[in-house]
Amino acid sequence: MAERESSGAGASTGGALRQIQDDLMALTKARLSVLVVMTACFGYLVATKESGSFSWSLFLHMFLGTTLAAAGAAVFNQLMEIDADAKMLRTSDRPLPANRLPKPVAFILGWLLCAFGLIHLGVKVNVGASLMAGGTLLTYLFIYTPMKRVSSANTLVGAVSGALPPLIGWAAGGQPIMSAGALFLFGLLFFWQLPHFAAINWMYREEYVRGGFVMWSNADESGKKTGRIALFYSACLLLLGLGFPLATSLMSWWGALGGGLLGAIMAALALKFLKSGNRVDARTLFFFTLIYLPLMMLSSYLSWTAGGGQNVTN
């Protein structure tokens, strides 16, 4: 009997620990944070490929600082949107609206993560990387998040916030923010997010209305407005992928092949959604955006012109 009770207590403890782990993953938006960190790493890799000065130590410090800051931003975002999350089916079970985690605990955790992330980047990497991370937090939390309730232009502001993380890595690699390479990195993430978010907006438009958010796709039952937006920014992405390798010496000319092919597929899927206005085509576009980004980053890195010889340091 005692043995059964001990076993039951152990299972209960294990279940509670798993719930805490799941709640922390949800609170820090682990999957979104991974995307932020991945793009920052991409920025560092192309920056150091150009300069020939890759450092594992610097890379790991940049990785850690960016991870902490991204996780902290996710915590604060959810603190600011508890009421809206509680109204939407897909977010109502998050730890804060579901009251599984005290708000003061989340607030302290968010502050610690953001502070340690920014300080770590400033001390262990460089001031430029810390400033880019700070700019990401500023636009995401203080402009984009409150703007979601008042204007559909919030998506453009959110795209600015999402386009800054690769510049954390670019700055960490010692490259100037005002440069053609930085402009490409920013443009790639900026234009990529807009078809990506347009598809999400349309698929969950009722949810966003229920949550009180003003989005592009609100009341767009036919999908025509959303489809036009997705197609326009997909075309911008196509032009960037084709034009940048041909117009600058930072990429080999064949980089335009990858950018052109991937961008053309994105535009074709956006056009298909525009014509049909159905959920299946919106989902197809959404899932292709998830495939597009890593493939485009790989293509860009491989075609990026190395300068000064590769110098790997510790």
C-alpha positions as CSV (number, residue, x, y, z in Angstrom):
1,M,0.0,0.0,0.0
2,A,2.8,2.4,1.0
3,E,4.6,1.4,-2.1
4,R,1.6,2.4,-4.3
5,E,1.2,5.7,-2.5
6,S,4.9,6.5,-3.0
7,S,4.6,5.6,-6.7
8,G,1.5,7.9,-7.0
9,A,3.3,10.8,-5.3
10,G,6.2,10.4,-7.6
11,A,4.0,10.4,-10.6
12,S,2.2,13.5,-9.3
13,T,5.5,15.3,-8.7
14,G,6.7,14.4,-12.2
15,G,3.5,15.7,-13.7
16,A,3.8,19.0,-11.8
17,L,7.4,19.4,-12.9
18,R,6.4,18.8,-16.5
19,Q,3.6,21.4,-16.2
20,I,6.0,24.0,-14.8
21,Q,8.5,23.2,-17.7
22,D,5.7,23.5,-20.3
23,D,4.5,26.8,-18.7
24,L,8.0,28.3,-18.8
25,M,8.4,27.2,-22.4
26,A,5.0,28.9,-23.2
27,L,5.8,32.0,-21.2
28,T,9.0,32.6,-23.0
29,K,7.5,31.6,-26.4
30,A,10.3,29.2,-26.9
31,R,9.6,28.5,-30.6
32,L,9.5,32.2,-31.5
33,S,12.6,32.9,-29.4
34,V,14.4,30.2,-31.3
35,L,13.6,32.0,-34.6
36,V,15.0,35.3,-33.1
37,V,18.2,33.6,-32.0
38,M,18.5,31.8,-35.3
39,T,18.4,35.0,-37.3
40,A,20.9,36.7,-34.9
41,C,23.3,33.8,-35.5
42,F,22.8,34.1,-39.2
43,G,23.8,37.8,-38.9
44,Y,26.9,36.9,-37.0
45,L,27.9,34.2,-39.5
46,V,27.7,36.4,-42.6
47,A,29.4,39.3,-40.8
48,T,32.4,37.1,-39.8
49,K,32.5,35.4,-43.2
50,E,32.9,38.8,-44.7
51,S,35.6,39.9,-42.2
52,G,37.2,36.5,-41.8
53,S,37.2,36.8,-38.0
54,F,34.9,34.2,-36.6
55,S,35.2,33.6,-32.8
56,W,33.5,30.8,-31.0
57,S,33.7,32.7,-27.7
58,L,32.0,35.8,-29.1
59,F,29.4,33.7,-31.0
60,L,28.4,31.8,-27.8
61,H,28.2,35.0,-25.8
62,M,26.0,36.6,-28.5
63,F,23.8,33.5,-28.5
64,L,23.3,33.5,-24.8
65,G,22.6,37.3,-24.5
66,T,20.1,37.2,-27.4
67,T,18.4,34.1,-26.0
68,L,17.9,35.8,-22.6
69,A,16.6,39.1,-24.2
70,A,14.2,37.3,-26.5
71,A,12.8,35.2,-23.7
72,G,12.3,38.3,-21.5
73,A,10.5,40.1,-24.3
74,A,8.1,37.2,-24.7
75,V,7.3,37.3,-21.0
76,F,6.6,41.0,-21.0
77,N,4.5,40.7,-24.2
78,Q,2.3,38.1,-22.4
79,L,2.0,40.2,-19.3
80,M,0.7,43.1,-21.5
81,E,-1.8,40.9,-23.3
82,I,-3.3,38.8,-20.5
83,D,-6.8,40.0,-21.1
84,A,-6.6,39.5,-24.8
85,D,-5.1,36.1,-24.5
86,A,-7.9,35.0,-22.2
87,K,-10.5,35.8,-24.9
88,M,-8.8,33.8,-27.7
89,L,-9.1,30.1,-27.8
90,R,-5.6,29.4,-29.0
91,T,-4.0,31.5,-26.2
92,S,-6.4,31.1,-23.3
93,D,-4.5,28.2,-21.9
94,R,-1.2,30.1,-21.6
95,P,0.1,30.2,-18.0
96,L,-0.9,33.8,-17.2
97,P,-4.5,33.9,-18.5
98,A,-5.0,30.4,-17.1
99,N,-3.7,31.6,-13.7
100,R,-1.1,28.9,-13.4
101,L,1.7,31.4,-12.8
102,P,1.6,34.5,-10.6
103,K,1.9,37.8,-12.5
104,P,4.6,39.2,-10.1
105,V,6.7,36.1,-10.7
106,A,6.4,36.6,-14.4
107,F,7.2,40.3,-14.1
108,I,10.4,39.6,-12.1
109,L,11.4,36.9,-14.5
110,G,10.9,39.1,-17.5
111,W,13.0,41.9,-16.0
112,L,15.8,39.5,-15.1
113,L,15.9,37.9,-18.5
114,C,15.9,41.3,-20.4
115,A,18.4,42.9,-18.1
116,F,20.9,40.0,-18.0
117,G,20.5,39.6,-21.8
118,L,21.3,43.3,-22.6
119,I,24.1,43.6,-20.0
120,H,25.6,40.3,-21.2
121,L,25.7,41.5,-24.8
122,G,27.1,44.9,-23.8
123,V,29.9,43.4,-21.6
124,K,30.8,40.2,-23.4
125,V,30.1,41.1,-27.0
126,N,29.9,44.8,-27.8
127,V,27.8,47.9,-27.3
128,G,26.4,47.7,-30.9
129,A,24.9,44.3,-30.3
130,S,23.4,45.4,-27.0
131,L,21.9,48.5,-28.7
132,M,20.4,46.4,-31.4
133,A,18.8,44.0,-28.8
134,G,17.6,47.1,-26.9
135,G,16.0,48.5,-30.1
136,T,14.3,45.2,-30.7
137,L,12.8,45.2,-27.1
138,L,11.8,48.9,-27.4
139,T,9.9,48.5,-30.7
140,Y,8.4,45.1,-29.8
141,L,7.1,46.0,-26.3
142,F,6.5,49.7,-26.3
143,I,5.3,50.4,-29.9
144,Y,4.1,47.1,-31.5
145,T,2.4,45.5,-28.6
146,P,0.1,48.4,-27.6
147,M,-0.4,49.4,-31.3
148,K,-2.1,46.1,-32.0
149,R,-5.2,47.4,-30.3
150,V,-5.4,50.7,-32.3
151,S,-4.1,50.3,-35.8
152,S,-3.5,47.6,-38.4
153,A,-0.2,49.3,-39.2
154,N,1.1,47.4,-36.1
155,T,2.1,44.6,-38.4
156,L,4.6,46.9,-40.1
157,V,6.0,48.0,-36.8
158,G,6.2,44.3,-35.7
159,A,8.1,43.5,-38.8
160,V,10.7,46.3,-37.9
161,S,11.1,44.7,-34.5
162,G,11.5,41.2,-36.1
163,A,14.0,42.5,-38.6
164,L,16.5,43.8,-36.0
165,P,17.7,40.5,-34.5
166,P,20.0,39.7,-37.4
167,L,21.6,43.1,-36.8
168,I,22.5,41.9,-33.3
169,G,24.7,39.3,-34.9
170,W,25.9,41.7,-37.6
171,A,27.1,44.2,-34.9
172,A,28.5,41.4,-32.8
173,G,30.7,40.4,-35.8
174,G,32.1,43.9,-35.9
175,Q,30.3,45.2,-39.0
176,P,28.8,48.7,-39.3
177,I,25.1,49.0,-38.9
178,M,24.9,51.6,-41.7
179,S,26.1,49.3,-44.5
180,A,24.7,47.4,-47.5
181,G,25.0,44.1,-45.7
182,A,23.0,45.3,-42.7
183,L,20.4,46.7,-45.1
184,F,20.0,43.3,-46.8
185,L,19.7,41.4,-43.5
186,F,17.0,43.9,-42.3
187,G,15.2,43.8,-45.6
188,L,15.2,40.0,-45.8
189,L,13.5,39.7,-42.3
190,F,11.2,42.7,-42.8
191,F,9.7,41.5,-46.1
192,W,9.6,37.8,-45.0
193,Q,7.5,38.5,-42.0
194,L,4.7,40.3,-43.8
195,P,3.4,37.4,-46.0
196,H,4.1,35.2,-42.9
197,F,2.0,37.3,-40.6
198,A,-0.7,38.0,-43.3
199,A,-1.4,34.3,-43.6
200,I,-1.6,33.9,-39.8
201,N,-3.8,37.1,-39.5
202,W,-6.3,35.7,-42.0
203,M,-6.5,32.2,-40.7
204,Y,-7.2,33.4,-37.2
205,R,-9.0,36.7,-38.0
206,E,-12.0,35.8,-35.8
207,E,-9.6,35.1,-32.9
208,Y,-7.9,38.5,-33.3
209,V,-11.2,40.3,-33.4
210,R,-12.3,38.4,-30.2
211,G,-9.0,39.5,-28.5
212,G,-9.5,43.1,-29.5
213,F,-6.6,43.4,-31.9
214,V,-6.8,45.5,-35.1
215,M,-5.3,43.5,-37.8
216,W,-5.1,43.6,-41.6
217,S,-7.4,40.6,-42.0
218,N,-10.2,41.7,-39.7
219,A,-13.5,41.4,-41.7
220,D,-11.6,40.3,-44.8
221,E,-13.8,37.2,-45.4
222,S,-12.8,36.8,-49.0
223,G,-9.1,37.0,-48.4
224,K,-8.6,39.5,-51.2
225,K,-7.1,42.2,-49.1
226,T,-4.8,39.9,-47.3
227,G,-3.9,38.1,-50.5
228,R,-2.9,41.4,-52.1
229,I,-0.7,42.3,-49.1
230,A,0.9,38.9,-49.1
231,L,1.6,39.1,-52.8
232,F,3.0,42.6,-52.7
233,Y,5.5,41.8,-50.0
234,S,6.4,38.4,-51.5
235,A,7.3,40.4,-54.7
236,C,9.5,42.7,-52.6
237,L,11.2,39.6,-51.2
238,L,11.7,38.2,-54.7
239,L,13.2,41.5,-55.9
240,L,15.6,41.6,-52.9
241,G,16.7,38.0,-53.4
242,L,17.3,38.6,-57.1
243,G,18.7,42.1,-57.0
244,F,21.1,42.2,-54.0
245,P,23.5,39.5,-55.3
246,L,23.6,41.2,-58.8
247,A,23.9,44.8,-57.5
248,T,26.6,44.4,-54.9
249,S,29.9,42.5,-54.4
250,L,28.8,41.1,-51.1
251,M,27.3,38.0,-52.7
252,S,28.3,35.9,-55.6
253,W,26.0,36.3,-58.6
254,W,24.7,32.8,-58.2
255,G,23.1,33.8,-54.9
256,A,20.4,35.3,-57.1
257,L,19.4,31.8,-58.1
258,G,18.4,30.8,-54.6
259,G,16.8,34.1,-53.8
260,G,14.9,34.2,-57.1
261,L,13.6,30.6,-56.9
262,L,12.5,30.8,-53.3
263,G,11.0,34.3,-53.8
264,A,9.1,33.1,-57.0
265,I,7.6,30.2,-55.1
266,M,6.5,32.5,-52.3
267,A,4.9,34.9,-54.8
268,A,3.2,32.1,-56.6
269,L,1.7,30.7,-53.4
270,A,0.5,34.2,-52.4
271,L,-1.1,34.7,-55.8
272,K,-2.8,31.3,-55.4
273,F,-4.2,32.4,-52.0
274,L,-5.3,35.7,-53.5
275,K,-7.3,33.9,-56.2
276,S,-8.9,31.2,-54.1
277,G,-9.3,32.9,-50.7
278,N,-9.4,29.6,-48.9
279,R,-7.8,28.4,-45.7
280,V,-5.9,25.5,-47.3
281,D,-4.0,28.0,-49.6
282,A,-3.4,30.3,-46.7
283,R,-1.9,27.5,-44.6
284,T,0.2,26.4,-47.6
285,L,1.6,29.9,-47.8
286,F,2.2,30.1,-44.1
287,F,4.1,26.8,-44.0
288,F,6.2,27.8,-47.0
289,T,7.3,30.9,-45.2
290,L,8.6,28.6,-42.4
291,I,10.6,26.7,-45.1
292,Y,11.7,29.8,-47.0
293,L,13.6,31.5,-44.2
294,P,16.2,28.8,-43.3
295,L,16.7,27.9,-47.0
296,M,17.2,31.6,-47.9
297,M,19.6,32.1,-45.0
298,L,21.6,29.1,-46.1
299,S,21.6,30.2,-49.7
300,S,22.7,33.7,-48.6
301,Y,25.5,32.5,-46.4
302,L,26.9,30.1,-49.0
303,S,26.9,32.8,-51.6
304,W,28.2,35.6,-49.3
305,T,31.6,36.7,-50.3
306,A,34.4,35.9,-47.9
307,G,37.0,38.6,-47.3
308,G,40.4,38.7,-45.7
309,G,40.7,34.9,-45.3
310,Q,38.8,32.8,-42.7
311,N,40.4,33.4,-39.3
312,V,38.8,31.2,-36.6
313,T,39.7,32.2,-33.0
314,N,38.7,31.2,-29.5
